[in-house]
Amino acid sequence: MPCIMMIKKGDAPVPNSGGKWLDFQTVAIVDDTHVFGGLEGAGNKFYHLTVTDRAKSDPDMQPYLEPKYQQNNPANPMTYRRKLQIDPAAPIAVTMDGSGSAVADFATLQAATVANP
């Protein structure tokens, strides 16, 4: 079953912190039958990327939900929202930026994925 990645559109309008949602970070992964609320709609505050050949529970999709940890202080790690994000220059990101949504297979998603700096 395909899944939909709900991806942050623009940096969250809050003070800078490790927990701040950044542009093109995955917020959630849902089934393609999910009914989005009014504020979750594509193009408003979020992008929607439909991944045609993966389900939300597939192991390949889980790294997109994993947090990134600050490495310079292992005794007191700071959690960042996500370890991986979509490269804003990738073709699927450009499509999402223009229309609010895109459809891709997992290989295309992987090719557009970068580690959150």
Contacts in CASP RR format, 6 or more apart in sequence:
PFRMAT RR
TARGET T0000
AUTHOR 0000-0000-0000
METHOD contacts of the structure
MODEL  1
MPCIMMIKKGDAPVPNSGGKWLDFQTVAIVDDTHVFGGLEGAGNKFYHLT
VTDRAKSDPDMQPYLEPKYQQNNPANPMTYRRKLQIDPAAPIAVTMDGSG
SAVADFATLQAATVANP
1 31 0 8 1.000
1 32 0 8 1.000
1 55 0 8 1.000
2 32 0 8 1.000
2 50 0 8 1.000
2 51 0 8 1.000
2 52 0 8 1.000
2 53 0 8 1.000
2 54 0 8 1.000
2 55 0 8 1.000
3 29 0 8 1.000
3 30 0 8 1.000
3 31 0 8 1.000
3 32 0 8 1.000
3 50 0 8 1.000
3 51 0 8 1.000
3 54 0 8 1.000
3 55 0 8 1.000
3 56 0 8 1.000
3 58 0 8 1.000
3 61 0 8 1.000
4 29 0 8 1.000
4 30 0 8 1.000
4 31 0 8 1.000
4 32 0 8 1.000
4 34 0 8 1.000
4 48 0 8 1.000
4 49 0 8 1.000
4 50 0 8 1.000
4 51 0 8 1.000
5 26 0 8 1.000
5 28 0 8 1.000
5 29 0 8 1.000
5 48 0 8 1.000
5 49 0 8 1.000
5 50 0 8 1.000
5 51 0 8 1.000
5 61 0 8 1.000
5 64 0 8 1.000
5 109 0 8 1.000
6 26 0 8 1.000
6 27 0 8 1.000
6 28 0 8 1.000
6 29 0 8 1.000
6 30 0 8 1.000
6 36 0 8 1.000
6 40 0 8 1.000
6 46 0 8 1.000
6 47 0 8 1.000
6 48 0 8 1.000
7 24 0 8 1.000
7 25 0 8 1.000
7 26 0 8 1.000
7 27 0 8 1.000
7 46 0 8 1.000
7 47 0 8 1.000
7 48 0 8 1.000
7 49 0 8 1.000
7 86 0 8 1.000
7 96 0 8 1.000
8 21 0 8 1.000
8 22 0 8 1.000
8 23 0 8 1.000
8 24 0 8 1.000
8 25 0 8 1.000
8 26 0 8 1.000
8 27 0 8 1.000
8 45 0 8 1.000
8 46 0 8 1.000
8 47 0 8 1.000
9 23 0 8 1.000
9 43 0 8 1.000
9 44 0 8 1.000
9 45 0 8 1.000
9 46 0 8 1.000
9 47 0 8 1.000
9 100 0 8 1.000
10 22 0 8 1.000
10 23 0 8 1.000
10 24 0 8 1.000
10 45 0 8 1.000
11 20 0 8 1.000
11 21 0 8 1.000
11 22 0 8 1.000
11 23 0 8 1.000
12 20 0 8 1.000
12 21 0 8 1.000
12 22 0 8 1.000
14 20 0 8 1.000
18 70 0 8 1.000
18 78 0 8 1.000
18 79 0 8 1.000
18 80 0 8 1.000
18 81 0 8 1.000
19 79 0 8 1.000
19 80 0 8 1.000
19 81 0 8 1.000
20 81 0 8 1.000
21 27 0 8 1.000
21 81 0 8 1.000
22 81 0 8 1.000
22 85 0 8 1.000
22 116 0 8 1.000
23 88 0 8 1.000
24 47 0 8 1.000
24 85 0 8 1.000
24 86 0 8 1.000
24 87 0 8 1.000
24 88 0 8 1.000
24 93 0 8 1.000
25 81 0 8 1.000
25 82 0 8 1.000
25 85 0 8 1.000
25 116 0 8 1.000
26 64 0 8 1.000
26 65 0 8 1.000
26 82 0 8 1.000
26 84 0 8 1.000
26 85 0 8 1.000
26 86 0 8 1.000
27 46 0 8 1.000
28 65 0 8 1.000
29 56 0 8 1.000
29 61 0 8 1.000
29 64 0 8 1.000
29 65 0 8 1.000
30 56 0 8 1.000
31 55 0 8 1.000
31 56 0 8 1.000
32 50 0 8 1.000
36 42 0 8 1.000
36 48 0 8 1.000
38 44 0 8 1.000
39 45 0 8 1.000
40 46 0 8 1.000
41 48 0 8 1.000
42 48 0 8 1.000
42 99 0 8 1.000
42 100 0 8 1.000
42 101 0 8 1.000
43 99 0 8 1.000
43 100 0 8 1.000
43 101 0 8 1.000
47 96 0 8 1.000
47 97 0 8 1.000
47 100 0 8 1.000
47 101 0 8 1.000
47 102 0 8 1.000
48 96 0 8 1.000
48 100 0 8 1.000
48 101 0 8 1.000
48 102 0 8 1.000
49 86 0 8 1.000
49 92 0 8 1.000
49 96 0 8 1.000
49 101 0 8 1.000
49 102 0 8 1.000
49 103 0 8 1.000
49 104 0 8 1.000
49 109 0 8 1.000
50 101 0 8 1.000
50 102 0 8 1.000
50 103 0 8 1.000
50 104 0 8 1.000
51 61 0 8 1.000
51 104 0 8 1.000
51 105 0 8 1.000
51 106 0 8 1.000
51 109 0 8 1.000
52 103 0 8 1.000
52 104 0 8 1.000
52 105 0 8 1.000
53 105 0 8 1.000
53 106 0 8 1.000
54 60 0 8 1.000
54 61 0 8 1.000
54 106 0 8 1.000
55 61 0 8 1.000
60 106 0 8 1.000
63 83 0 8 1.000
63 84 0 8 1.000
64 82 0 8 1.000
64 84 0 8 1.000
64 113 0 8 1.000
65 82 0 8 1.000
66 82 0 8 1.000
66 83 0 8 1.000
66 84 0 8 1.000
67 79 0 8 1.000
67 80 0 8 1.000
67 81 0 8 1.000
67 82 0 8 1.000
67 83 0 8 1.000
68 79 0 8 1.000
68 80 0 8 1.000
68 81 0 8 1.000
68 82 0 8 1.000
68 83 0 8 1.000
68 115 0 8 1.000
68 116 0 8 1.000
69 77 0 8 1.000
69 78 0 8 1.000
69 79 0 8 1.000
69 80 0 8 1.000
70 77 0 8 1.000
70 78 0 8 1.000
70 79 0 8 1.000
70 80 0 8 1.000
71 77 0 8 1.000
80 116 0 8 1.000
81 116 0 8 1.000
82 116 0 8 1.000
83 115 0 8 1.000
83 116 0 8 1.000
84 113 0 8 1.000
84 114 0 8 1.000
84 115 0 8 1.000
84 116 0 8 1.000
85 113 0 8 1.000
85 114 0 8 1.000
85 115 0 8 1.000
85 116 0 8 1.000
86 92 0 8 1.000
86 93 0 8 1.000
86 96 0 8 1.000
86 109 0 8 1.000
86 112 0 8 1.000
86 113 0 8 1.000
86 114 0 8 1.000
87 93 0 8 1.000
87 112 0 8 1.000
87 113 0 8 1.000
87 114 0 8 1.000
88 97 0 8 1.000
90 111 0 8 1.000
90 112 0 8 1.000
91 112 0 8 1.000
92 102 0 8 1.000
92 104 0 8 1.000
92 108 0 8 1.000
92 109 0 8 1.000
92 112 0 8 1.000
93 112 0 8 1.000
95 102 0 8 1.000
96 102 0 8 1.000
104 112 0 8 1.000
END
